[in-house]
Amino acid sequence: MNIQIGSKIRRLRETKGFSQEEMAERLQISRSAYSRIETGETNSWVNHIEKLSKELDIKPEELFIGADSLIQNNQDTDSVIQNNTNNDTHITINQLSEKVIEMYEERIRELKEQVEFWKTKNS
């Protein structure tokens, strides 16, 4: 799954005309860390999905559109491998969901703190 997502990120980056260095800078990570995202060596793209989506002008879920279709299901392929691929997909999506939830919960906490600050300041 990481390879498919990384490949899609690479294609989107190239379409935008950005270099890996530019994307790494925009995400505030090293170029080598960014390179590992594109090659599928890591799933740390989950941690940067909001910034990636913004920089690539896509919705986060668009990274998954077509990702499963990149997995070829040949008749000769062992069903265990297919099941592992599907499990990897579910694990990655679950990791993504958990990270997105954490980010939104943190943002809600920040906004509540700001509301409280302004309430007390205006009192």
Residue pairs with C-beta under 8 A, 6 or more apart in sequence:
1 43
1 67
1 85
1 88
1 89
1 92
2 40
2 41
2 42
2 43
2 45
2 92
3 39
3 40
4 40
4 67
4 68
4 70
4 71
5 40
5 45
5 63
5 64
5 67
5 92
6 37
6 38
6 39
6 40
6 45
7 38
7 40
7 70
8 63
8 66
8 67
9 37
9 38
9 45
9 52
9 56
9 63
10 38
12 56
12 58
13 20
13 23
13 38
13 56
16 55
16 56
16 57
18 26
18 55
20 31
20 34
20 35
20 38
21 31
23 34
23 55
24 30
24 31
24 33
24 34
26 51
26 55
27 34
27 48
27 51
27 52
27 55
28 51
29 48
33 42
33 44
36 42
36 44
37 44
37 45
37 48
43 92
43 95
45 52
45 63
46 92
46 95
46 96
46 99
47 99
49 60
49 63
49 96
49 99
49 100
50 60
50 103
52 60
52 63
53 59
53 60
53 62
53 63
60 96
60 100
64 93
67 89
68 89
71 85
73 82
